[in-house]
Amino acid sequence: MSVGTLTKAVLAHAKEMGTADGRVRSWVAYLMLSGLLKKVAQDEGGAAMTVKGGSLRCFSPGLMSFPACP
């Protein structure tokens, strides 16, 4: 899906729901990020990702935590 197509879909949904397009954009961004983090955690064999204070933190079994994902 292209950026233009996604933008049109977000604007149409926001208009249909009667809400601000920024709120829908935030919702879509959250869904994309959470889906990506879930996939990475499954692929990495149990690594856990959290967002704390606006930064992404990764925790991997047997390793110390570090502030950003490799």
mmCIF file as gemmi writes it, N, C-alpha and C atoms, coordinates in Angstrom:
data_model
loop_
_atom_site.group_PDB
_atom_site.id
_atom_site.type_symbol
_atom_site.label_atom_id
_atom_site.label_alt_id
_atom_site.label_comp_id
_atom_site.label_asym_id
_atom_site.label_entity_id
_atom_site.label_seq_id
_atom_site.pdbx_PDB_ins_code
_atom_site.Cartn_x
_atom_site.Cartn_y
_atom_site.Cartn_z
_atom_site.occupancy
_atom_site.B_iso_or_equiv
_atom_site.pdbx_formal_charge
_atom_site.auth_seq_id
_atom_site.auth_asym_id
_atom_site.pdbx_PDB_model_num
ATOM 1 N N . MET Axp A 1 ? 0.85 -1.171 0 1 0 ? 1 A 1
ATOM 2 C CA . MET Axp A 1 ? 0 0 0 1 0 ? 1 A 1
ATOM 3 C C . MET Axp A 1 ? 0.899 1.239 0 1 0 ? 1 A 1
ATOM 4 N N . SER Axp A 2 ? 0.602 2.175 -0.837 1 0 ? 2 A 1
ATOM 5 C CA . SER Axp A 2 ? 1.408 3.393 -0.912 1 0 ? 2 A 1
ATOM 6 C C . SER Axp A 2 ? 0.994 4.387 0.178 1 0 ? 2 A 1
ATOM 7 N N . VAL Axp A 3 ? 1.849 5.358 0.399 1 0 ? 3 A 1
ATOM 8 C CA . VAL Axp A 3 ? 1.563 6.383 1.407 1 0 ? 3 A 1
ATOM 9 C C . VAL Axp A 3 ? 0.307 7.157 1.028 1 0 ? 3 A 1
ATOM 10 N N . GLY Axp A 4 ? 0.16 7.468 -0.248 1 0 ? 4 A 1
ATOM 11 C CA . GLY Axp A 4 ? -1.019 8.209 -0.705 1 0 ? 4 A 1
ATOM 12 C C . GLY Axp A 4 ? -2.306 7.44 -0.482 1 0 ? 4 A 1
ATOM 13 N N . THR Axp A 5 ? -2.269 6.139 -0.768 1 0 ? 5 A 1
ATOM 14 C CA . THR Axp A 5 ? -3.445 5.294 -0.571 1 0 ? 5 A 1
ATOM 15 C C . THR Axp A 5 ? -3.799 5.192 0.907 1 0 ? 5 A 1
ATOM 16 N N . LEU Axp A 6 ? -2.782 5.03 1.749 1 0 ? 6 A 1
ATOM 17 C CA . LEU Axp A 6 ? -3.02 4.956 3.194 1 0 ? 6 A 1
ATOM 18 C C . LEU Axp A 6 ? -3.58 6.276 3.715 1 0 ? 6 A 1
ATOM 19 N N . THR Axp A 7 ? -3.04 7.384 3.232 1 0 ? 7 A 1
ATOM 20 C CA . THR Axp A 7 ? -3.527 8.708 3.651 1 0 ? 7 A 1
ATOM 21 C C . THR Axp A 7 ? -4.995 8.883 3.284 1 0 ? 7 A 1
ATOM 22 N N . LYS Axp A 8 ? -5.358 8.493 2.071 1 0 ? 8 A 1
ATOM 23 C CA . LYS Axp A 8 ? -6.762 8.591 1.643 1 0 ? 8 A 1
ATOM 24 C C . LYS Axp A 8 ? -7.669 7.728 2.513 1 0 ? 8 A 1
ATOM 25 N N . ALA Axp A 9 ? -7.2 6.52 2.843 1 0 ? 9 A 1
ATOM 26 C CA . ALA Axp A 9 ? -7.997 5.63 3.68 1 0 ? 9 A 1
ATOM 27 C C . ALA Axp A 9 ? -8.173 6.213 5.083 1 0 ? 9 A 1
ATOM 28 N N . VAL Axp A 10 ? -7.104 6.786 5.627 1 0 ? 10 A 1
ATOM 29 C CA . VAL Axp A 10 ? -7.172 7.399 6.962 1 0 ? 10 A 1
ATOM 30 C C . VAL Axp A 10 ? -8.143 8.572 6.954 1 0 ? 10 A 1
ATOM 31 N N . LEU Axp A 11 ? -8.056 9.436 5.947 1 0 ? 11 A 1
ATOM 32 C CA . LEU Axp A 11 ? -8.955 10.59 5.865 1 0 ? 11 A 1
ATOM 33 C C . LEU Axp A 11 ? -10.411 10.158 5.706 1 0 ? 11 A 1
ATOM 34 N N . ALA Axp A 12 ? -10.649 9.144 4.88 1 0 ? 12 A 1
ATOM 35 C CA . ALA Axp A 12 ? -12.019 8.657 4.686 1 0 ? 12 A 1
ATOM 36 C C . ALA Axp A 12 ? -12.578 8.068 5.977 1 0 ? 12 A 1
ATOM 37 N N . HIS Axp A 13 ? -11.754 7.29 6.688 1 0 ? 13 A 1
ATOM 38 C CA . HIS Axp A 13 ? -12.217 6.685 7.94 1 0 ? 13 A 1
ATOM 39 C C . HIS Axp A 13 ? -12.485 7.763 8.991 1 0 ? 13 A 1
ATOM 40 N N . ALA Axp A 14 ? -11.59 8.733 9.074 1 0 ? 14 A 1
ATOM 41 C CA . ALA Axp A 14 ? -11.782 9.82 10.053 1 0 ? 14 A 1
ATOM 42 C C . ALA Axp A 14 ? -13.08 10.577 9.773 1 0 ? 14 A 1
ATOM 43 N N . LYS Axp A 15 ? -13.34 10.844 8.501 1 0 ? 15 A 1
ATOM 44 C CA . LYS Axp A 15 ? -14.577 11.556 8.134 1 0 ? 15 A 1
ATOM 45 C C . LYS Axp A 15 ? -15.802 10.71 8.467 1 0 ? 15 A 1
ATOM 46 N N . GLU Axp A 16 ? -15.736 9.42 8.148 1 0 ? 16 A 1
ATOM 47 C CA . GLU Axp A 16 ? -16.852 8.518 8.41 1 0 ? 16 A 1
ATOM 48 C C . GLU Axp A 16 ? -17.148 8.395 9.906 1 0 ? 16 A 1
ATOM 49 N N . MET Axp A 17 ? -16.083 8.348 10.726 1 0 ? 17 A 1
ATOM 50 C CA . MET Axp A 17 ? -16.241 8.192 12.169 1 0 ? 17 A 1
ATOM 51 C C . MET Axp A 17 ? -16.464 9.523 12.883 1 0 ? 17 A 1
ATOM 52 N N . GLY Axp A 18 ? -16.24 10.631 12.179 1 0 ? 18 A 1
ATOM 53 C CA . GLY Axp A 18 ? -16.42 11.94 12.795 1 0 ? 18 A 1
ATOM 54 C C . GLY Axp A 18 ? -15.342 12.273 13.807 1 0 ? 18 A 1
ATOM 55 N N . THR Axp A 19 ? -14.118 11.829 13.539 1 0 ? 19 A 1
ATOM 56 C CA . THR Axp A 19 ? -13.003 12.072 14.452 1 0 ? 19 A 1
ATOM 57 C C . THR Axp A 19 ? -11.866 12.742 13.695 1 0 ? 19 A 1
ATOM 58 N N . ALA Axp A 20 ? -10.914 13.265 14.424 1 0 ? 20 A 1
ATOM 59 C CA . ALA Axp A 20 ? -9.781 13.954 13.806 1 0 ? 20 A 1
ATOM 60 C C . ALA Axp A 20 ? -8.886 12.951 13.084 1 0 ? 20 A 1
ATOM 61 N N . ASP Axp A 21 ? -8.354 13.354 11.933 1 0 ? 21 A 1
ATOM 62 C CA . ASP Axp A 21 ? -7.497 12.437 11.177 1 0 ? 21 A 1
ATOM 63 C C . ASP Axp A 21 ? -6.208 12.135 11.938 1 0 ? 21 A 1
ATOM 64 N N . GLY Axp A 22 ? -5.736 13.047 12.767 1 0 ? 22 A 1
ATOM 65 C CA . GLY Axp A 22 ? -4.537 12.795 13.574 1 0 ? 22 A 1
ATOM 66 C C . GLY Axp A 22 ? -4.732 11.645 14.54 1 0 ? 22 A 1
ATOM 67 N N . ARG Axp A 23 ? -5.935 11.521 15.063 1 0 ? 23 A 1
ATOM 68 C CA . ARG Axp A 23 ? -6.241 10.422 15.986 1 0 ? 23 A 1
ATOM 69 C C . ARG Axp A 23 ? -6.211 9.088 15.239 1 0 ? 23 A 1
ATOM 70 N N . VAL Axp A 24 ? -6.757 9.065 14.035 1 0 ? 24 A 1
ATOM 71 C CA . VAL Axp A 24 ? -6.745 7.838 13.236 1 0 ? 24 A 1
ATOM 72 C C . VAL Axp A 24 ? -5.311 7.494 12.828 1 0 ? 24 A 1
ATOM 73 N N . ARG Axp A 25 ? -4.509 8.506 12.47 1 0 ? 25 A 1
ATOM 74 C CA . ARG Axp A 25 ? -3.104 8.272 12.123 1 0 ? 25 A 1
ATOM 75 C C . ARG Axp A 25 ? -2.354 7.659 13.312 1 0 ? 25 A 1
ATOM 76 N N . SER Axp A 26 ? -2.595 8.166 14.492 1 0 ? 26 A 1
ATOM 77 C CA . SER Axp A 26 ? -1.946 7.621 15.691 1 0 ? 26 A 1
ATOM 78 C C . SER Axp A 26 ? -2.367 6.181 15.926 1 0 ? 26 A 1
ATOM 79 N N . TRP Axp A 27 ? -3.638 5.888 15.719 1 0 ? 27 A 1
ATOM 80 C CA . TRP Axp A 27 ? -4.159 4.539 15.88 1 0 ? 27 A 1
ATOM 81 C C . TRP Axp A 27 ? -3.486 3.585 14.899 1 0 ? 27 A 1
ATOM 82 N N . VAL Axp A 28 ? -3.383 4.003 13.625 1 0 ? 28 A 1
ATOM 83 C CA . VAL Axp A 28 ? -2.741 3.172 12.608 1 0 ? 28 A 1
ATOM 84 C C . VAL Axp A 28 ? -1.265 2.958 12.954 1 0 ? 28 A 1
ATOM 85 N N . ALA Axp A 29 ? -0.579 4.013 13.381 1 0 ? 29 A 1
ATOM 86 C CA . ALA Axp A 29 ? 0.839 3.889 13.748 1 0 ? 29 A 1
ATOM 87 C C . ALA Axp A 29 ? 1.012 2.915 14.913 1 0 ? 29 A 1
ATOM 88 N N . TYR Axp A 30 ? 0.135 3 15.897 1 0 ? 30 A 1
ATOM 89 C CA . TYR Axp A 30 ? 0.199 2.083 17.041 1 0 ? 30 A 1
ATOM 90 C C . TYR Axp A 30 ? 0.007 0.639 16.588 1 0 ? 30 A 1
ATOM 91 N N . LEU Axp A 31 ? -0.981 0.405 15.725 1 0 ? 31 A 1
ATOM 92 C CA . LEU Axp A 31 ? -1.238 -0.954 15.244 1 0 ? 31 A 1
ATOM 93 C C . LEU Axp A 31 ? -0.051 -1.501 14.465 1 0 ? 31 A 1
ATOM 94 N N . MET Axp A 32 ? 0.56 -0.662 13.638 1 0 ? 32 A 1
ATOM 95 C CA . MET Axp A 32 ? 1.719 -1.099 12.856 1 0 ? 32 A 1
ATOM 96 C C . MET Axp A 32 ? 2.899 -1.421 13.768 1 0 ? 32 A 1
ATOM 97 N N . LEU Axp A 33 ? 3.177 -0.555 14.723 1 0 ? 33 A 1
ATOM 98 C CA . LEU Axp A 33 ? 4.302 -0.767 15.631 1 0 ? 33 A 1
ATOM 99 C C . LEU Axp A 33 ? 4.082 -2.003 16.504 1 0 ? 33 A 1
ATOM 100 N N . SER Axp A 34 ? 2.891 -2.155 17.03 1 0 ? 34 A 1
ATOM 101 C CA . SER Axp A 34 ? 2.64 -3.314 17.903 1 0 ? 34 A 1
ATOM 102 C C . SER Axp A 34 ? 2.708 -4.614 17.115 1 0 ? 34 A 1
ATOM 103 N N . GLY Axp A 35 ? 2.239 -4.617 15.88 1 0 ? 35 A 1
ATOM 104 C CA . GLY Axp A 35 ? 2.337 -5.811 15.045 1 0 ? 35 A 1
ATOM 105 C C . GLY Axp A 35 ? 3.785 -6.158 14.719 1 0 ? 35 A 1
ATOM 106 N N . LEU Axp A 36 ? 4.596 -5.141 14.429 1 0 ? 36 A 1
ATOM 107 C CA . LEU Axp A 36 ? 6.009 -5.362 14.14 1 0 ? 36 A 1
ATOM 108 C C . LEU Axp A 36 ? 6.745 -5.886 15.366 1 0 ? 36 A 1
ATOM 109 N N . LEU Axp A 37 ? 6.491 -5.308 16.529 1 0 ? 37 A 1
ATOM 110 C CA . LEU Axp A 37 ? 7.142 -5.755 17.755 1 0 ? 37 A 1
ATOM 111 C C . LEU Axp A 37 ? 6.757 -7.188 18.093 1 0 ? 37 A 1
ATOM 112 N N . LYS Axp A 38 ? 5.504 -7.538 17.864 1 0 ? 38 A 1
ATOM 113 C CA . LYS Axp A 38 ? 5.062 -8.91 18.129 1 0 ? 38 A 1
ATOM 114 C C . LYS Axp A 38 ? 5.784 -9.892 17.205 1 0 ? 38 A 1
ATOM 115 N N . LYS Axp A 39 ? 5.912 -9.52 15.939 1 0 ? 39 A 1
ATOM 116 C CA . LYS Axp A 39 ? 6.6 -10.393 14.98 1 0 ? 39 A 1
ATOM 117 C C . LYS Axp A 39 ? 8.068 -10.546 15.338 1 0 ? 39 A 1
ATOM 118 N N . VAL Axp A 40 ? 8.738 -9.459 15.694 1 0 ? 40 A 1
ATOM 119 C CA . VAL Axp A 40 ? 10.15 -9.52 16.061 1 0 ? 40 A 1
ATOM 120 C C . VAL Axp A 40 ? 10.332 -10.386 17.305 1 0 ? 40 A 1
ATOM 121 N N . ALA Axp A 41 ? 9.466 -10.226 18.276 1 0 ? 41 A 1
ATOM 122 C CA . ALA Axp A 41 ? 9.568 -11.014 19.504 1 0 ? 41 A 1
ATOM 123 C C . ALA Axp A 41 ? 9.413 -12.5 19.206 1 0 ? 41 A 1
ATOM 124 N N . GLN Axp A 42 ? 8.518 -12.847 18.311 1 0 ? 42 A 1
ATOM 125 C CA . GLN Axp A 42 ? 8.335 -14.249 17.945 1 0 ? 42 A 1
ATOM 126 C C . GLN Axp A 42 ? 9.532 -14.772 17.164 1 0 ? 42 A 1
ATOM 127 N N . ASP Axp A 43 ? 10.062 -13.975 16.24 1 0 ? 43 A 1
ATOM 128 C CA . ASP Axp A 43 ? 11.192 -14.383 15.408 1 0 ? 43 A 1
ATOM 129 C C . ASP Axp A 43 ? 12.486 -14.488 16.202 1 0 ? 43 A 1
ATOM 130 N N . GLU Axp A 44 ? 12.638 -13.679 17.228 1 0 ? 44 A 1
ATOM 131 C CA . GLU Axp A 44 ? 13.873 -13.636 18.006 1 0 ? 44 A 1
ATOM 132 C C . GLU Axp A 44 ? 13.887 -14.653 19.145 1 0 ? 44 A 1
ATOM 133 N N . GLY Axp A 45 ? 12.892 -15.475 19.242 1 0 ? 45 A 1
ATOM 134 C CA . GLY Axp A 45 ? 12.879 -16.514 20.264 1 0 ? 45 A 1
ATOM 135 C C . GLY Axp A 45 ? 12.66 -16.005 21.673 1 0 ? 45 A 1
ATOM 136 N N . GLY Axp A 46 ? 11.74 -15.104 21.841 1 0 ? 46 A 1
ATOM 137 C CA . GLY Axp A 46 ? 11.379 -14.669 23.172 1 0 ? 46 A 1
ATOM 138 C C . GLY Axp A 46 ? 11.845 -13.287 23.564 1 0 ? 46 A 1
ATOM 139 N N . ALA Axp A 47 ? 12.504 -12.569 22.65 1 0 ? 47 A 1
ATOM 140 C CA . ALA Axp A 47 ? 12.897 -11.197 22.963 1 0 ? 47 A 1
ATOM 141 C C . ALA Axp A 47 ? 11.641 -10.369 23.222 1 0 ? 47 A 1
ATOM 142 N N . ALA Axp A 48 ? 11.694 -9.511 24.196 1 0 ? 48 A 1
ATOM 143 C CA . ALA Axp A 48 ? 10.543 -8.671 24.533 1 0 ? 48 A 1
ATOM 144 C C . ALA Axp A 48 ? 10.869 -7.221 24.228 1 0 ? 48 A 1
ATOM 145 N N . MET Axp A 49 ? 9.927 -6.498 23.673 1 0 ? 49 A 1
ATOM 146 C CA . MET Axp A 49 ? 10.095 -5.088 23.355 1 0 ? 49 A 1
ATOM 147 C C . MET Axp A 49 ? 9.095 -4.285 24.17 1 0 ? 49 A 1
ATOM 148 N N . THR Axp A 50 ? 9.554 -3.178 24.721 1 0 ? 50 A 1
ATOM 149 C CA . THR Axp A 50 ? 8.659 -2.28 25.437 1 0 ? 50 A 1
ATOM 150 C C . THR Axp A 50 ? 8.971 -0.849 25.045 1 0 ? 50 A 1
ATOM 151 N N . VAL Axp A 51 ? 7.983 0.004 25.17 1 0 ? 51 A 1
ATOM 152 C CA . VAL Axp A 51 ? 8.188 1.43 24.961 1 0 ? 51 A 1
ATOM 153 C C . VAL Axp A 51 ? 8.063 2.074 26.33 1 0 ? 51 A 1
ATOM 154 N N . LYS Axp A 52 ? 9.125 2.732 26.77 1 0 ? 52 A 1
ATOM 155 C CA . LYS Axp A 52 ? 9.134 3.351 28.089 1 0 ? 52 A 1
ATOM 156 C C . LYS Axp A 52 ? 9.698 4.752 27.958 1 0 ? 52 A 1
ATOM 157 N N . GLY Axp A 53 ? 8.922 5.729 28.341 1 0 ? 53 A 1
ATOM 158 C CA . GLY Axp A 53 ? 9.382 7.11 28.27 1 0 ? 53 A 1
ATOM 159 C C . GLY Axp A 53 ? 9.694 7.566 26.864 1 0 ? 53 A 1
ATOM 160 N N . GLY Axp A 54 ? 9.012 6.997 25.881 1 0 ? 54 A 1
ATOM 161 C CA . GLY Axp A 54 ? 9.224 7.398 24.503 1 0 ? 54 A 1
ATOM 162 C C . GLY Axp A 54 ? 10.365 6.686 23.806 1 0 ? 54 A 1
ATOM 163 N N . SER Axp A 55 ? 11.059 5.778 24.501 1 0 ? 55 A 1
ATOM 164 C CA . SER Axp A 55 ? 12.148 5.044 23.85 1 0 ? 55 A 1
ATOM 165 C C . SER Axp A 55 ? 11.823 3.561 23.808 1 0 ? 55 A 1
ATOM 166 N N . LEU Axp A 56 ? 12.33 2.901 22.783 1 0 ? 56 A 1
ATOM 167 C CA . LEU Axp A 56 ? 12.104 1.481 22.599 1 0 ? 56 A 1
ATOM 168 C C . LEU Axp A 56 ? 13.172 0.704 23.344 1 0 ? 56 A 1
ATOM 169 N N . ARG Axp A 57 ? 12.762 -0.242 24.156 1 0 ? 57 A 1
ATOM 170 C CA . ARG Axp A 57 ? 13.71 -1.064 24.914 1 0 ? 57 A 1
ATOM 171 C C . ARG Axp A 57 ? 13.518 -2.516 24.525 1 0 ? 57 A 1
ATOM 172 N N . CYS Axp A 58 ? 14.624 -3.218 24.36 1 0 ? 58 A 1
ATOM 173 C CA . CYS Axp A 58 ? 14.602 -4.629 23.993 1 0 ? 58 A 1
ATOM 174 C C . CYS Axp A 58 ? 15.185 -5.458 25.12 1 0 ? 58 A 1
ATOM 175 N N . PHE Axp A 59 ? 14.578 -6.572 25.398 1 0 ? 59 A 1
ATOM 176 C CA . PHE Axp A 59 ? 15.061 -7.502 26.401 1 0 ? 59 A 1
ATOM 177 C C . PHE Axp A 59 ? 15.147 -8.871 25.739 1 0 ? 59 A 1
ATOM 178 N N . SER Axp A 60 ? 16.299 -9.46 25.78 1 0 ? 60 A 1
ATOM 179 C CA . SER Axp A 60 ? 16.503 -10.754 25.161 1 0 ? 60 A 1
ATOM 180 C C . SER Axp A 60 ? 16.956 -11.745 26.226 1 0 ? 60 A 1
ATOM 181 N N . PRO Axp A 61 ? 16.43 -12.954 26.227 1 0 ? 61 A 1
ATOM 182 C CA . PRO Axp A 61 ? 16.838 -13.935 27.233 1 0 ? 61 A 1
ATOM 183 C C . PRO Axp A 61 ? 18.359 -14.154 27.209 1 0 ? 61 A 1
ATOM 184 N N . GLY Axp A 62 ? 18.995 -14.063 28.368 1 0 ? 62 A 1
ATOM 185 C CA . GLY Axp A 62 ? 20.427 -14.278 28.47 1 0 ? 62 A 1
ATOM 186 C C . GLY Axp A 62 ? 21.273 -13.058 28.175 1 0 ? 62 A 1
ATOM 187 N N . LEU Axp A 63 ? 20.669 -11.973 27.765 1 0 ? 63 A 1
ATOM 188 C CA . LEU Axp A 63 ? 21.413 -10.752 27.472 1 0 ? 63 A 1
ATOM 189 C C . LEU Axp A 63 ? 20.906 -9.621 28.349 1 0 ? 63 A 1
ATOM 190 N N . MET Axp A 64 ? 21.741 -8.627 28.546 1 0 ? 64 A 1
ATOM 191 C CA . MET Axp A 64 ? 21.309 -7.44 29.279 1 0 ? 64 A 1
ATOM 192 C C . MET Axp A 64 ? 20.364 -6.64 28.39 1 0 ? 64 A 1
ATOM 193 N N . SER Axp A 65 ? 19.55 -5.815 28.997 1 0 ? 65 A 1
ATOM 194 C CA . SER Axp A 65 ? 18.659 -4.977 28.187 1 0 ? 65 A 1
ATOM 195 C C . SER Axp A 65 ? 19.483 -3.854 27.554 1 0 ? 65 A 1
ATOM 196 N N . PHE Axp A 66 ? 19.043 -3.398 26.447 1 0 ? 66 A 1
ATOM 197 C CA . PHE Axp A 66 ? 19.702 -2.285 25.77 1 0 ? 66 A 1
ATOM 198 C C . PHE Axp A 66 ? 18.643 -1.351 25.223 1 0 ? 66 A 1
ATOM 199 N N . PRO Axp A 67 ? 18.983 -0.05 25.041 1 0 ? 67 A 1
ATOM 200 C CA . PRO Axp A 67 ? 17.955 0.937 24.726 1 0 ? 67 A 1
ATOM 201 C C . PRO Axp A 67 ? 17.337 0.847 23.341 1 0 ? 67 A 1
ATOM 202 N N . ALA Axp A 68 ? 18.032 0.333 22.372 1 0 ? 68 A 1
ATOM 203 C CA . ALA Axp A 68 ? 17.46 0.291 21.011 1 0 ? 68 A 1
ATOM 204 C C . ALA Axp A 68 ? 17.683 -1.081 20.411 1 0 ? 68 A 1
ATOM 205 N N . CYS Axp A 69 ? 16.8 -1.465 19.542 1 0 ? 69 A 1
ATOM 206 C CA . CYS Axp A 69 ? 16.906 -2.771 18.888 1 0 ? 69 A 1
ATOM 207 C C . CYS Axp A 69 ? 18.035 -2.749 17.863 1 0 ? 69 A 1
ATOM 208 N N . PRO Axp A 70 ? 18.723 -3.871 17.704 1 0 ? 70 A 1
ATOM 209 C CA . PRO Axp A 70 ? 19.791 -3.92 16.703 1 0 ? 70 A 1
ATOM 210 C C . PRO Axp A 70 ? 19.236 -3.878 15.3 1 0 ? 70 A 1
